[in-house]
Amino acid sequence: MSRINKKAGLSTLQTIIIILLIFVVLLIFYQDLRATLLKKSNREICRATALAQSVAVWAPEGENLVSLECKTYKVVFFEDHVEINDEIIEVYDPRKKDVVKKFNGLTEDIVNWVIAEELRWCWWQFLEGKKSLLNMKNFFGSAERTCFLCTEITFDESVKTDEFKNFFKYTKEKTMPNSEMTYYQYYAEEPRKCIWRYEEIIDADNCWEAYAQGISPNIITSTVQHFKEAFSHCSGIIPALSTYWSSVTHYSVVKNITFEKDKKYAVTFVREGATSRHLELEKLVKGETDCFFETYFSYVIPSDELGKHCGPVRRGSMK
C-alpha cells in the first residue's frame, strides 16, 4: 500500500512542477508578446497568439489567458488584377518573370500562385500543425472536427476563363518564395501532430494524404480495432477512440481541385480529434509523448462542401 501511495504522490508532484513551470514560461512569453505584438503583421499576430494559446491551454483556465487574433482574408480574382481585402496586391506573372499589380489576362499560373501562397500562410499561422490547438474551446470549440476559414476566394464577373486547373500539380512542382521546398512538401510532408499511425492504418504516404483519403463507413470496424492496438500503451485513450471512430464518417478531400469562376472556395485549416487537458498532462507526466489523438490538415475546399468536411466553421474578422 505504501508503495502505491508513493507512486501516486510522485505523479502528483510531477504534475504540480509541470504546471508551475508552465506558468513561469507563460509569464515570460506573455510579457514579450505584449511588447512586440503591435509591431507584427496580422498573420504574425495570429501565429504569435496561437503559440501563446498552445502553451496556455496546459494551465487551469489557460484558454482564457490569451485570445486568438486571426483574420479571415477575402481574395477576389479579376481579369487584370487580384485583390485581398479590397486592396490590389502584387502577384507573380510568369509572362513577365516578375511581380506585378496589373496583368494582361488572368492565367492558371497566377490563380494557382495566389492560392498556394494563401495555403502556405494558413498552415504557417496555425503553427504548421506542430502544436496542440485542440483545447482552444473559445476558438475551435469542442467538436471532433472543426474548420477555420483562413481565406475565402471568389472570381469577379470580369474573369473570362471558365476554370483554372492543376493546382495540386502546381503545389507539388513549384517551390515557395525564398525556399527550396515545394508547397506540397511544406503543407503535406513536413512533420506535424497526427493521430498515431494514421497513415499506416489508412495506407497512405503521409498524414496529410491519409486525411485527404477519408474514411468510409465500410472500414470503420477494422479502423477501430487497428487504433485500439496502436494505442494499447496509451492510458485513457481507448474509450475516446472507440467512441469517436465508431461514429465518424470522414469524407475524402478532392486533391486535384479545379477552380471554376462561378464558385466560391475556402483555404481551410482543419483540426480533428478529441481529448482533454488533464489527459494530455497525464500523458506528458507518464512519458507517453507519441499518444496523439489529434490531426491537423490544411487545403482548399469548395465553400459549398464545407458542411460535410467540418463540424463548426469558424472565421475571423475580415476588417
N, C-alpha and C positions, 0 to 999 in steps of 0.2 A: 504493500500500500504506500509506504514512504517513497519507494522508487517511482511510482506513478505520480505522486504529488510533486516530486522533484522535477520530473519531466514537464509536468503541466506548468509549474512555476517558471521554469526556464523559457518555455514558449511564450508565456505572458510577458516576461521581462524583455525578451527579444522584440515582441510586438511594441511595447512601450518605447524602447530605444529607437526603433524604426520610426515611430510616429514623431518622437522628439526631433530626430534628425531631419525629417521631412519639414517640420515647422521652421527649423533653422534655415534650411535651404530655401524655403518659400519666402522667408523674411528677407534674405539677401537678394533673391531673384526679383521679388516684387519691388524692392527699393530701386534696383537697377532698371526694372521695366518702366516704372513711373518716370524716371529721369530721361529715358530715351524714346518713349512711345510717340511723343508728339513729333519727333524728327523723322519717323518712318513713313513709308508709303502705306496705302490701305492694305495691300496684300501682306506686307511685312507686319503690320499691326495684327492682322488675322493670325498669322503664324506665331507671333510672339504671345498673343493671348491664348492660343491653342496650346502652346508649350507650357505656359503657366498653369492652365487648367489640367493638363495631363499630369502635372505634379500635385496640384491642389486636391484632386479627387481622392488622394490617399488619406487626406486629413479629415477629421469629423466635420461635416457640413462644408467640405472644401470646395464643392462645385459652385458654391455661392461666393467664394472669395474673389475670383477674377471672372469678369463677364467676357464672353467671346465677342469680338468685334470683327465680324466677317460680312462682307457685302456680296450681293448678287449682281453680276455685271450684265449689261444688255448690249449684245453685238448685233448690228444691223449691216447687212451687205447691200451696197448699191452698185450700179453698173460701173461707176467710175471712182468709188472710194468706199472706205469702211469706217463705221462709227462705233465707238464704245461709250456708252452713257451719253449719247448725243454729241460727242466730240470726235472729229476726224482724227484718225490715228495713222501712223506710218506703218506700211506693210512691205514685205519683201516681194518684189516683182522680178521673177527670173528673166523676163524680157529685157529689163533694164540692168539686171545684175546689181540691184541696189534697192534701198528702202525708199519708198515714195509715198506721198499723201494722195496723189491723183494718178489714175492709170487709165489706159485706153481699153476698157472692156474687162469685166470680172472673169477670172480664169479659175480652173480647178486648183492650180498651184497656190493661188492667193487664198482661196477659201480654205484649203487644207492647212496652209501655214498658220493662218489666224486661229483656226480651231485647235490645231495641235499646240499652239502656244497657250491657249486658254486651258487646255487639258493639263499641260505642264504646270501652269501656275496653280490650278486647282489641287493637284496632287501635292505640290510643294507647300501650299499654305496650311494644309492639314497634316503636315509632318511626315508625308510620304508613307503613311500607314505604319510608321515605326513606333509610335507612342499610343498608349491606350486612351481612346476618346470615349470609351463605352459608358462611363459613368457621368457624362455631361448631361444630366437629366433636363436641365433648363434649356439645353440647345438641341440635342439629338433625341431627347425623350427616352422612354424605357422600352420601346418596341424592339422586336428582334431584328428588324431590318429598317433602317431609316436612311433617307437621302437628303443631302444638302445641294441646292442648285447653285453652283458656282457661277455659271454663265447661261443666259437664255439667248438663243440665236434665231434670228429671222432674216428674211430676204425682202428687200423693198421691191415694189412693183416695177421699178425701172430695170431690174435684172432681166436680161434677155435669154440666158441659158436656162433650160428647164431643170437640169440636175447636174450635180458635181460628184464624181466618183473617186474611188481609190484612196479614201482616207486612211484605212488600216494599212495598206501597202505603203503609203506615204510615211506613216509613222515608223514603219519597220526599216525604211531605207534612209530617211533623212536624219541628220544629226541636229541636235539642238544648238542654238547660238552659243558660241564660245565653249563648245564641248565636243568631245569625240564620241559621246554616247548618243544613240538614236533615241527618238521619243519613246518608242516601244520598250527599249531596254530600261528606260527610266520608269515609266508608269507600270510596266508589267514584270520585268525580270529582276529588278532590284529587291533586296530582302525587305520584308515587311511582316507585321503581325498577321498570322494566318492560322486558321483552325488546324490543329496538329494533324499532319499527314493528309491534309485536304487534297493536295494534288495527286497523292498516291491512290487514295480511295476513289477519287473521281477519274483517275487515269488521265492526267493532263501534264503538260511540260512544266508548268509553274502554277503558283496560287492564283494569279490573275486569270490564266486560261481555265483553271478549274472552276472559278466563279462564273466566268463567261459561258462555260458549257452548260451550266444549270443542273438541276436535279429534278428528274421526272418522278411521278408517283410510283412507277414500277420498280424503282431501285431504292425506295425509301427503306424497306425492311432490311436489305443487305447493308445499306449505309449505316443504319443504327447499330447493327452488330459490329461492323468494322470500327466504328467510333468507340464503342464500348471496349473493344480490345485495345485500341490505340491509347485510350485514356485510363486503362486499368490501374496505372500507377499514380493517377491524379485524384487526390482526395476531394470528395464533394462534387465532382464534375459529372459523374454518370447520371444522376437523376435529372440534371438540367439537360444533358444531351438527349436522353430518352424522350423527354417531354418535347424538346424542340424538334428533333429530327423525325419524330413520329407524326408531326402535323405539317411540316414545311413542304411547300411546292416552290421550287426555285426555277423561275423561267430563264431560258438562255438569253444572252445578250448578242445582238447582231454585230459581229466584229466588222464585217465588210459593209459598213453602212454607206448608203448613198444619200446625199443631201438634195432634197427636192425643194425648189424655190417656193412652193405653196405650203410648205410645212414648217413647223417650229421644232427646235431641238434644244437640249439642255446638257451642258457639261456638268456631270453629276459626281459627287463624292458619296460613296455608299459605305455604311458600316453594318456588318451582320454579326449577330451573336447575342448572347445574354449571359450576364454574370453579375457580381455584386462586389462592393469594395471589400467587405470582410473576407470573402472567398479569395480575392486577389491577394490580400495581405497574408492570409493563411498560406497560400501557395508560395509567396515570397519567403516567409519565415521557414518553411519546410524545404526550400530549395527546389521546388517544382517549377523551374523557370520556363520549361517547354510546354506547360499545360495551358496553352492559349485556347480560349473558346471565343475568338473574335477574328473577323476577317475584314480587311479594308480594300476597297476597289474604286476605281475611277474610270469613267469613259463618257462617250457621248450617247445619249439616249433620246429617241423621238419623244417630244413632250406628251403626245397622246398615249404613250406606253408607260409613263412613269407610275401610273396606278398599279400595274401588275408587277413592277420591279421593286416598289418601295412600300413601306407602311406609311408613316408620316413623311411628308415632304416639307423640308424647312427651306426658308430663303432668308437672305439678309436684306438690309436696306439697299435701295438702288439709287440713293442720292449721292 
